Amino acid sequence: MTQNEKIKNAQRIMILDMGGQYCHLLARRIRQLGVYSEIMPAETKAEELEGSSGIILSGGPSSVYEKDSPQPDKNLFKLKKPILGLCYGHQLMAFHLGGKVRQGTTKEYGFAELMIKVSKGIFSGLKKKEQVWMSHGDEVVGLPDGFNAIGSTDDCKIAAMADEKRNYFGFQFHPEVTHTPNGMKMLKNFINICGCKRNYDVKNYFQTIELEIKRRLRNKKVFLLVSGGVDSTVCFVLLDRILGPKNVYGLFIDNGFIRKNEARIVMERIERLGFDNFHVHDASADFLEAVRGIVEPEEKRRIIGETFISVQKNVLRKLKLNPREWVLAQGTIYPDTIETKGTKNADLIKTHHNRVPLVQEMIEKGLVIEPLKSLYKDEVRELGKFLGLPNEMVWRHPFPGPGLAVRCLCSDGRDKKVDEANMKVKKIAQTHGYQSAVLPIKSVGVQGDARSYKHPAIVVGGLDWDMLEQLSTAITNKVREVNRVLYLVAPKEMVNLKLKKAYLTKNRLDLLREADRIVVLEMKKQNLYSKVWQFPVVIVPIGGESIILRPIVSTEAMTARFARLPKKFIDAVSKKILALGIRQVFYDVTNKPPGTIEWE
């Protein structure tokens, strides 16, 4: 029996995509539990779901009362299939079956404690209290007929509901993310309720990718932009292994936004792997000129993405490679896709450089191949190990395609009004024993599966990680104008919060490169590099120039928690960074959601 026949005959869970950031992750979690899962559009006809063993309604950024919000076929609930609604899907189920949904008095983003009222069925094997991950604004306030509330949090009375006669269940939280520790148990219980056998075979996963690449390319060759990061390196080695070195060409473009000595390091590592179908092209002057005077982050990302394509085409001409014989390959992974409005009902969080409009047009014309586009970072690393890549390459910290350009915040010097937000934040911070202020800059966040572009707040006081996480959650949940919280590391008191005019210049980028290098070297010196999943270092034009440390821990980048690094490390790096002429050093104590990993 072929792999496709196995999948066709396997029992399956169908997931209706309501536009949630975690929809694809949810499908993957079900597959990890040994059951085939398939994502279908929100409006899929009920008869097309007849062959499923169970149905999951994903989360999404909409409100059930909004015009044009994603809605399932009304006959869905006549199928007599087990159904699990998550976040928006939970609200949607309540709404369609006669319950009530309204905007919550308190928005919940991040960790919450779930009090379980019924420890059986969907909650079988769980404790009375479980940590869960929330990301919502609306909530269910009235149960449909036949349902009971089986779980609650301090801010959400109906955080979980069930109609066990019909096997209908709804969670306001996200069991599919790693920050709901026992979420997999809940999904496993749902699979058991659906009566699914765990017979999904993924042993031929790598062979499936190989067959798909050969089918797509036929006789064409591949030109790949290789950044030296995990995704593009794995993609390069994979394509080289499948198609042979004569049919693959790798190009590292120095865009002027890379780390110190990065081009040399990447070249040396690729050469050690035995590849000679690879070279470095310095286009830093082109990129810096293209973003001259640009402040808005989405515009910055668009320009950088389009400049990559322009440079790539110029290199093709210089190498005398026939564009009709060559296809562009990208190491795009799934989080890049979903954050760039990757599905019909998803919200645009931020445009990744490999998803700018020009690239989208090329994808629609069949001019781009992306072998890793359905994978998450941990899956890419697994593939890298399978391909024999050394640990130093497989376990590199992720680095954004636009590089330091999205870690170098720009400003036209005009302060954003934050007086009202300041009052709200100060009131909350005081109850926790901290001083606070709201910064006159903005950064990108993700709240309730939707993009936010709001202010960060800073807090000053004792270094107590538990207290700082509680304070961060309280501020971002209760103050609508704020989506991040920073802890002032050095100096111990706020010096200057005035915003200055600043753009993407070589001098600012060089200053950021030095600060970034200080962090990387100190991480390795104190044996902390493997303890952190990613460590953005951000420069902001506050009080001259200030640096923000953003270490996070994650598995697949869809959710993240700020890393709690030792005071010894923080003191060491802040002292060295201040010596560069930096005025203040902050530490980002925001989880994802509500803050994205990168600031722009």
C-alpha positions in Angstrom: 0.0 0.0 0.0 1.4 3.4 -1.0 1.7 6.3 1.5 -1.2 8.1 -0.3 -3.4 5.0 0.0 -2.6 4.7 3.7 -3.6 8.3 4.2 -6.8 7.9 2.2 -7.9 4.8 4.2 -6.9 6.2 7.6 -9.4 7.5 10.1 -9.2 11.3 10.1 -10.0 14.4 12.0 -11.1 17.3 9.9 -10.2 20.9 11.0 -12.2 23.8 9.7 -9.9 26.8 9.3 -11.4 29.9 10.8 -8.2 31.9 10.3 -6.4 31.1 13.6 -2.7 31.5 14.0 -2.5 27.9 15.4 -4.8 26.1 12.8 -1.9 24.3 11.0 -0.2 23.6 14.4 -3.4 22.0 15.5 -3.4 19.7 12.5 0.2 18.8 13.2 -0.6 17.9 16.8 -3.3 15.5 15.7 -0.8 13.8 13.4 1.7 13.6 16.2 -0.9 11.6 18.1 -1.0 9.1 15.3 -4.2 10.2 13.5 -4.3 11.8 10.1 -5.7 15.3 10.1 -6.8 17.6 7.2 -7.5 21.3 7.1 -10.6 22.4 5.2 -12.0 25.9 4.5 -14.4 27.3 7.2 -17.4 27.1 4.8 -16.8 23.5 3.7 -20.2 21.8 3.0 -21.3 19.4 5.7 -21.5 16.4 3.3 -17.8 16.8 2.5 -17.2 16.1 6.2 -19.2 12.9 6.4 -16.2 10.7 6.1 -14.5 12.2 9.1 -14.2 10.6 12.6 -14.4 14.0 14.3 -14.4 17.8 13.5 -12.4 20.6 15.1 -13.4 24.3 14.7 -10.2 26.3 14.9 -9.6 29.7 16.5 -9.6 32.9 14.5 -9.3 36.7 14.7 -13.0 37.5 14.1 -16.0 38.0 16.3 -19.1 35.8 15.7 -21.2 38.9 15.3 -19.1 40.5 12.7 -20.3 40.8 9.1 -18.4 38.4 6.9 -16.9 36.5 9.8 -16.1 32.9 8.9 -19.1 30.6 9.5 -19.5 26.8 9.0 -22.2 25.1 7.1 -25.4 25.2 9.4 -25.8 21.4 8.7 -22.5 20.7 10.4 -24.3 20.0 13.7 -26.6 17.5 12.1 -23.8 15.1 11.2 -23.7 13.5 14.7 -19.9 13.7 14.7 -17.8 14.7 17.8 -17.0 18.4 17.5 -14.4 20.4 19.4 -14.4 24.2 19.2 -11.3 26.1 20.1 -11.3 29.9 21.0 -13.3 31.4 18.1 -14.5 27.9 17.3 -15.7 27.6 21.0 -17.7 30.9 20.6 -19.0 29.9 17.2 -20.4 26.6 18.6 -22.1 28.4 21.4 -23.5 31.0 19.0 -24.9 28.5 16.5 -26.5 26.3 19.2 -28.3 29.1 21.0 -25.7 30.3 23.6 -24.5 33.9 24.1 -21.2 35.5 23.2 -20.0 39.0 24.1 -16.9 41.0 24.3 -15.0 40.1 27.5 -14.6 42.7 30.2 -11.0 41.6 30.4 -9.0 40.3 27.4 -6.8 37.3 28.2 -3.4 36.8 26.5 -0.9 34.3 27.8 -1.1 32.0 30.8 -4.2 31.3 32.8 -5.1 28.8 35.4 -8.0 26.5 34.4 -10.2 25.2 37.2 -11.6 21.9 36.0 -15.1 21.0 37.2 -15.5 17.6 35.6 -12.4 15.4 35.4 -13.6 12.8 32.9 -14.3 12.6 29.2 -12.4 15.3 27.4 -10.6 16.2 30.7 -9.9 12.6 31.7 -6.6 12.1 33.5 -6.2 15.8 34.3 -5.8 17.6 37.6 -8.4 20.0 39.1 -6.2 22.9 38.1 -4.3 23.1 34.8 -2.2 25.8 33.2 -3.6 26.8 29.8 -2.7 29.4 27.1 -5.3 32.1 26.3 -5.5 34.6 23.4 -9.0 36.1 23.2 -11.2 39.2 23.6 -14.7 37.8 23.2 -16.1 35.1 25.5 -19.1 32.7 25.9 -21.4 34.1 28.6 -24.5 31.9 28.1 -24.5 28.1 27.6 -26.5 26.5 24.8 -29.1 23.9 25.8 -27.6 20.6 26.8 -24.2 22.1 27.7 -22.5 22.3 31.1 -19.5 24.5 32.0 -16.7 22.1 32.8 -13.8 24.6 33.3 -13.3 28.3 34.2 -10.5 30.8 34.8 -10.6 33.9 37.0 -11.6 36.1 34.1 -13.6 33.6 32.0 -16.4 31.6 33.7 -17.1 29.4 30.7 -13.5 28.6 29.6 -14.6 25.0 28.7 -18.0 23.6 28.0 -19.4 20.2 27.1 -22.5 18.4 25.8 -21.4 14.8 26.5 -24.6 13.3 25.0 -23.7 14.7 21.5 -19.9 14.7 22.1 -19.7 18.5 21.6 -16.9 20.3 23.4 -15.6 23.9 23.5 -12.4 25.4 24.9 -11.7 29.1 25.1 -8.0 28.3 25.5 -5.5 26.7 23.0 -4.6 23.0 23.9 -2.5 22.7 20.7 0.3 25.1 21.9 3.2 23.9 24.1 2.3 26.5 26.8 -0.7 24.4 27.6 1.4 21.6 29.2 -1.4 19.0 29.2 -3.0 20.1 26.0 -1.9 17.0 24.1 -3.8 14.9 26.7 -6.9 16.9 26.0 -6.5 16.3 22.2 -5.8 12.6 22.9 -9.0 12.4 24.8 -10.9 13.9 21.9 -9.3 11.4 19.5 -10.5 8.6 21.8 -14.0 10.1 21.9 -13.9 10.1 18.1 -13.0 6.4 18.2 -9.9 6.9 16.1 -7.1 4.3 15.9 -3.6 5.8 15.9 -2.5 4.2 12.6 -1.2 7.3 10.7 2.2 6.3 9.3 4.8 9.1 8.9 7.8 6.9 8.4 7.9 7.8 4.7 7.7 11.5 5.4 11.1 12.3 3.8 10.4 10.2 0.7 7.1 12.1 0.3 9.0 15.4 0.2 11.4 14.0 -2.4 8.6 12.8 -4.7 6.8 16.1 -4.5 9.9 18.1 -5.3 10.7 16.0 -8.4 7.1 16.2 -9.5 7.0 20.0 -9.3 10.3 20.7 -10.9 10.5 18.1 -13.6 13.6 19.2 -15.7 14.0 22.7 -14.1 16.9 23.8 -11.8 16.7 25.6 -8.5 18.2 29.0 -7.5 18.1 29.3 -3.7 18.7 32.3 -1.4 20.6 30.9 1.5 20.9 33.0 4.7 22.9 30.5 6.7 20.0 30.0 9.1 18.5 26.6 9.9 15.6 26.8 7.4 17.5 28.0 4.3 20.5 25.7 5.0 18.3 22.6 5.4 16.4 23.6 2.3 19.7 23.9 0.3 21.1 20.6 1.5 17.7 18.9 0.9 17.5 20.2 -2.7 21.1 19.4 -3.4 20.6 15.8 -2.1 17.5 15.3 -4.2 18.4 17.1 -7.5 22.2 17.0 -7.4 24.7 19.9 -7.2 24.5 20.7 -10.9 20.8 21.5 -10.6 21.0 23.7 -7.5 22.7 27.0 -6.9 22.9 28.8 -3.5 23.3 32.5 -3.0 24.0 34.3 0.2 23.0 38.0 -0.2 24.7 40.4 2.2 21.9 42.9 2.7 23.8 45.1 5.2 21.5 43.9 8.0 23.4 40.8 8.9 25.3 40.1 12.1 29.0 40.9 12.6 31.2 38.6 10.4 28.1 36.7 9.3 29.0 36.4 5.6 32.4 34.9 6.4 31.0 32.4 9.0 28.2 31.2 6.7 30.6 30.7 3.7 33.1 28.7 5.9 30.3 26.4 7.2 28.8 25.7 3.8 32.3 25.0 2.4 32.9 22.5 5.3 29.9 20.6 4.1 31.6 20.1 0.8 29.4 22.4 -1.4 31.0 24.5 -4.1 27.7 25.5 -5.8 27.3 28.5 -3.5 28.7 32.1 -3.3 28.3 35.4 -1.4 27.1 38.6 -3.0 27.5 42.0 -1.3 24.4 44.1 -2.0 24.4 46.1 1.3 24.6 49.4 -0.5 21.5 48.6 -2.6 19.4 47.6 0.5 20.5 50.6 2.6 19.6 53.0 -0.2 16.2 51.2 -0.7 15.1 51.8 2.9 16.5 55.3 3.3 14.1 57.4 5.4 11.6 54.5 5.9 10.0 54.3 9.4 6.8 52.1 9.1 7.7 48.4 9.7 5.4 46.9 7.0 6.8 49.2 4.4 10.3 48.3 5.5 9.6 44.6 5.2 8.0 45.0 1.7 11.0 47.0 0.4 13.5 44.5 1.7 11.6 41.5 0.3 11.3 43.1 -3.2 15.0 44.1 -3.1 16.0 40.5 -2.5 14.2 39.5 -5.7 15.7 42.4 -7.6 19.2 41.4 -6.5 18.6 37.8 -7.2 17.6 38.6 -10.8 20.7 40.7 -11.3 22.9 37.8 -10.1 21.1 35.4 -12.4 22.0 37.7 -15.3 25.6 38.0 -14.2 25.9 34.3 -14.0 24.3 33.9 -17.4 21.6 31.5 -16.0 18.5 31.2 -18.2 15.5 32.3 -16.1 13.3 29.9 -18.1 15.4 26.9 -16.8 15.6 28.1 -13.2 13.0 28.3 -10.4 13.4 30.3 -7.2 13.4 28.2 -4.0 12.9 29.6 -0.5 13.3 28.1 2.9 9.9 29.4 4.0 8.4 27.6 7.0 4.8 27.6 8.2 4.9 30.4 10.8 6.1 32.8 8.0 3.1 31.9 6.0 0.4 32.2 8.7 1.7 35.5 10.0 1.5 36.9 6.5 -2.3 36.2 6.2 -1.5 32.7 4.9 -5.1 31.6 4.8 -8.4 33.2 3.7 -9.6 34.1 7.2 -6.2 34.8 8.9 -5.2 38.2 10.0 -2.0 39.9 8.7 0.4 40.0 11.6 3.5 41.1 9.7 4.7 40.6 6.1 7.7 38.2 6.0 10.3 39.1 3.4 9.5 35.8 1.6 5.8 36.7 1.4 5.9 40.3 0.0 3.4 40.9 -2.9 6.0 40.4 -5.6 6.9 37.0 -4.2 3.2 36.1 -3.9 2.7 36.9 -7.6 5.7 34.6 -8.4 4.2 31.8 -6.3 0.9 32.1 -8.1 2.7 31.8 -11.4 4.5 28.6 -10.3 7.9 30.3 -10.3 8.7 29.5 -6.6 9.2 26.2 -4.8 9.1 26.0 -1.0 9.9 22.4 0.2 9.5 23.3 3.9 6.4 25.5 3.8 4.3 23.1 5.9 6.9 22.5 8.6 7.7 24.2 11.9 11.2 25.0 13.2 11.5 21.8 15.3 10.5 19.7 12.3 13.0 21.5 10.1 15.7 20.7 12.7 14.6 17.0 12.7 14.9 17.0 8.9 18.4 18.7 9.2 19.6 15.9 11.5 18.2 13.3 9.1 20.3 15.0 6.3 23.4 14.8 8.5 23.9 18.5 9.2 26.2 19.2 12.2 24.6 20.4 15.5 26.1 23.9 15.1 23.9 24.4 12.1 20.8 22.5 13.2 20.6 24.3 16.5 21.4 27.9 15.4 19.1 30.5 16.8 16.5 31.7 14.3 17.3 35.0 12.6 14.8 36.9 10.5 15.3 37.3 6.8 15.2 41.1 6.9 17.9 40.7 9.6 18.7 43.6 11.9 16.5 45.9 9.9 13.5 44.7 11.9 15.5 45.0 15.2 16.4 48.5 14.5 13.4 50.7 15.2 13.1 53.9 13.3 11.2 57.2 14.0 10.4 60.5 12.5 10.9 62.0 15.9 7.2 62.8 16.6 6.1 61.5 20.0 3.0 59.4 20.2 0.6 60.5 22.9 0.6 58.1 25.8 -0.9 60.1 28.7 -4.0 58.0 29.1 -2.2 54.7 28.8 0.4 56.0 31.3 -2.2 56.6 34.0 -3.7 53.1 33.5 -0.3 51.3 33.5 1.0 53.3 36.6 -2.1 52.2 38.6 -1.5 48.5 37.8 2.3 48.7 38.3 1.9 50.4 41.7 -0.2 47.5 43.0 2.8 45.2 42.3 5.3 47.6 43.8 6.8 48.9 40.6 7.2 52.3 38.9 6.2 52.5 35.3 5.9 54.5 32.1 4.6 54.0 28.5 7.2 54.5 25.7 6.3 56.8 22.8 7.1 54.1 20.2 5.1 51.1 18.9 5.8 47.5 18.1 4.0 44.6 16.4 2.0 42.1 18.5 -0.5 39.3 18.1 -3.7 39.5 20.2 -6.7 37.2 19.7 -5.2 35.9 16.4 -5.1 39.5 15.1 -2.3 42.0 14.5 -1.7 44.7 17.0 0.6 47.7 16.7 0.8 49.3 20.1 3.0 50.8 22.8 5.4 49.1 25.1 5.3 49.9 28.8 8.4 49.9 31.0 8.5 48.9 34.7 11.2 49.6 37.3 11.8 47.7 40.5 13.1 44.4 41.9 14.1 41.5 39.6 11.4 39.0 40.4 10.6 36.9 37.3 7.3 35.5 38.7 6.1 39.0 39.6 7.2 40.5 36.3 5.3 37.9 34.3 2.2 38.5 36.4 2.6 42.3 35.9 3.3 41.9 32.2 0.1 39.8 31.8 -2.0 42.2 33.9 -0.9 45.3 31.9 -1.3 43.8 28.4 -4.7 42.3 29.3 -6.1 45.4 30.9 -4.5 48.3 29.0 -5.7 48.2 25.3 -3.0 50.6 24.2 -0.1 48.4 25.4 1.1 45.0 23.9 4.5 44.7 25.5 6.1 45.2 28.9 9.9 45.9 29.4 11.9 45.7 32.6 14.6 48.4 33.1 17.9 46.6 33.6 20.3 49.5 33.6 20.6 52.1 34.9 18.4 51.4 37.9 16.3 54.5 37.3 14.7 55.9 34.2 17.1 58.4 32.6 15.5 59.8 29.5 12.4 58.5 27.6 12.4 61.2 24.9 12.0 59.9 21.3 14.5 61.1 18.7 14.5 61.0 14.9 16.3 57.9 13.7 16.4 55.8 10.5 18.2 52.7 9.2 21.8 53.8 8.8 25.1 51.9 8.8 26.2 53.7 12.0 23.0 52.5 13.9 23.3 49.0 12.4 27.0 48.8 13.4 26.1 49.8 16.9 23.4 47.1 17.0 25.8 44.6 15.6 28.2 45.3 18.5 25.5 44.9 21.1 24.3 41.7 19.4 27.8 40.3 19.4 28.2 41.0 23.1 25.1 39.1 23.9 26.0 36.1 21.7 29.5 35.8 23.1 28.3 36.1 26.7 25.6 33.5 26.1 28.2 31.0 24.9 30.6 32.0 27.7 28.0 31.3 30.4 26.7 28.1 28.6 23.3 29.6 28.0 23.1 29.5 24.2 21.2 26.1 24.2 18.9 27.3 26.9 17.3 29.9 24.7 15.4 29.4 21.5 16.0 32.8 20.0 17.5 36.1 21.3 16.6 39.2 19.4 18.6 42.3 20.4 16.7 45.5 19.5 17.8 49.1 19.3 15.3 51.9 19.8 15.8 55.7 19.6 14.7 56.5 23.2 16.9 58.8 25.3 19.5 58.7 22.5 19.8 55.0 21.8 18.6 52.2 24.0 18.9 48.4 23.7 16.2 45.9 24.4 17.1 42.3 25.2 14.4 39.8 24.0 15.4 36.2 24.9 12.6 33.7 24.4 11.9 30.0 24.7 9.7 28.2 22.3 9.3 25.1 20.2 7.5 26.2 17.0 7.4 30.0 17.3 3.6 30.1 17.3 3.8 30.8 21.0 6.7 31.8 23.1 7.7 32.7 26.7 10.3 35.2 27.7 13.4 33.5 29.0 14.4 33.9 32.6 18.2 34.4 32.4 20.5 34.6 35.4 21.3 38.0 36.9 25.0 37.3 36.4 24.4 37.2 32.6 22.2 40.3 32.6 24.7 42.4 34.7 27.6 41.3 32.4 25.9 42.2 29.1 24.3 45.4 30.3 27.6 46.7 31.6 29.3 46.0 28.2 26.4 47.4 26.2 26.3 50.7 28.2 30.0 51.0 27.5 29.1 51.3 23.8 27.4 54.6 24.5 23.9 53.1 24.9 21.8 55.1 27.4 19.5 52.3 28.8 19.1 48.5 28.6 15.7 47.0 28.8 14.6 43.3 29.1 11.4 42.3 27.3 9.2 40.3 29.7 6.3 39.8 27.2 5.1 36.3 26.1 3.7 35.5 22.7 0.9 36.4 22.6 0.5 39.3 23.1 3.9 40.3 21.8 5.4 38.7 18.6 9.0 37.4 19.0 10.4 40.1 16.7 9.5 43.7 17.4 8.6 44.5 13.8 
